[in-house]
Amino acid sequence: DKFVFFWDNAKIHQANILKPLTSYLLICPNAPYSPQLNPIEQLFGIWKLFFRQHQTENEEQVVQNIIQSCRKICSNHLLSFTKHSIHYYFDCLEKKNLH
């Protein structure tokens, strides 16, 4: 069995230390500079929005804010992120201009 990893073009994904793992992974690279094709970018965006709604003054508050922000993300968000990326994927196949 192989896992499928959808990687953006971050330098860390090209690190030599990861090369041995590639024999165990099916890697699906994302097009360069196309965060709209990667649902995780949408997730990070909404997570940061939730996180920034609260001030943190110490390490404990940061950890609590991280957890609370994660809990605000629901399955409807995830479905929406995936639909958004699929929409742009088909636009790319049709060579439409992405904004």
C-alpha positions as CSV (number, residue, x, y, z in Angstrom):
1,D,0.0,0.0,0.0
2,K,1.1,3.5,-0.8
3,F,0.1,6.8,0.6
4,V,-0.6,9.7,-1.6
5,F,1.0,13.0,-0.7
6,F,-0.1,16.3,-2.3
7,W,2.9,18.5,-2.0
8,D,3.3,22.1,-2.9
9,N,6.7,23.3,-4.1
10,A,8.1,24.2,-0.7
11,K,11.9,23.8,-0.5
12,I,11.5,21.5,2.5
13,H,9.8,18.9,0.3
14,Q,12.9,18.7,-1.9
15,A,15.3,18.1,1.0
16,N,17.7,15.2,0.7
17,I,16.5,13.7,4.0
18,L,13.1,13.1,2.4
19,K,14.4,11.3,-0.7
20,P,14.4,7.8,0.9
21,L,10.7,8.3,1.8
22,T,9.8,8.8,-1.8
23,S,10.0,5.1,-2.5
24,Y,7.1,4.6,0.0
25,L,5.0,7.5,-1.2
26,L,3.0,8.4,-4.2
27,I,3.7,12.1,-4.6
28,C,1.3,14.4,-6.4
29,P,3.1,17.7,-6.8
30,N,1.0,20.9,-7.0
31,A,1.6,23.4,-9.8
32,P,4.0,26.2,-8.7
33,Y,2.4,29.2,-7.1
34,S,-1.1,27.8,-7.1
35,P,-2.4,27.8,-3.5
36,Q,-6.0,27.8,-4.8
37,L,-5.4,24.2,-5.9
38,N,-4.4,23.1,-2.4
39,P,-7.2,22.7,0.1
40,I,-4.7,22.9,3.1
41,E,-4.0,26.5,2.2
42,Q,-7.7,27.3,2.7
43,L,-7.6,25.5,6.0
44,F,-4.5,27.4,7.2
45,G,-6.2,30.6,6.1
46,I,-9.3,30.1,8.2
47,W,-7.3,28.7,11.1
48,K,-5.2,31.9,11.1
49,L,-8.4,34.0,11.0
50,F,-9.7,32.2,14.1
51,F,-6.3,32.3,15.9
52,R,-5.9,36.1,15.4
53,Q,-9.3,36.8,17.0
54,H,-7.7,36.2,20.4
55,Q,-4.8,37.9,22.1
56,T,-2.2,35.7,23.7
57,E,0.2,36.9,26.4
58,N,2.0,33.7,27.3
59,E,2.9,30.2,26.0
60,E,0.0,28.6,27.7
61,Q,-2.5,31.0,26.0
62,V,-0.8,30.3,22.6
63,V,-1.3,26.6,23.1
64,Q,-4.9,27.0,24.2
65,N,-5.6,29.4,21.2
66,I,-4.1,26.8,18.8
67,I,-6.5,24.1,20.2
68,Q,-9.5,26.4,20.2
69,S,-8.9,27.6,16.7
70,C,-8.6,24.0,15.5
71,R,-11.9,23.1,17.1
72,K,-13.7,25.9,15.2
73,I,-12.9,24.2,11.9
74,C,-15.7,21.9,11.0
75,S,-16.4,19.3,8.3
76,N,-18.4,21.9,6.3
77,H,-15.2,24.0,6.1
78,L,-13.2,21.0,4.8
79,L,-15.8,20.1,2.2
80,S,-15.9,23.8,1.0
81,F,-12.1,23.9,0.7
82,T,-12.1,20.7,-1.4
83,K,-14.8,22.0,-3.7
84,H,-13.0,25.3,-4.1
85,S,-9.8,23.5,-5.1
86,I,-11.6,21.2,-7.5
87,H,-13.3,24.2,-9.1
88,Y,-9.9,25.8,-9.8
89,Y,-8.5,22.4,-11.0
90,F,-11.0,22.2,-13.8
91,D,-10.4,25.9,-14.6
92,C,-6.7,25.1,-14.9
93,L,-7.4,22.2,-17.2
94,E,-9.4,24.5,-19.4
95,K,-6.5,27.0,-19.3
96,K,-8.6,29.7,-17.7
97,N,-6.9,32.7,-16.0
98,L,-6.9,32.2,-12.3
99,H,-7.3,35.2,-10.1
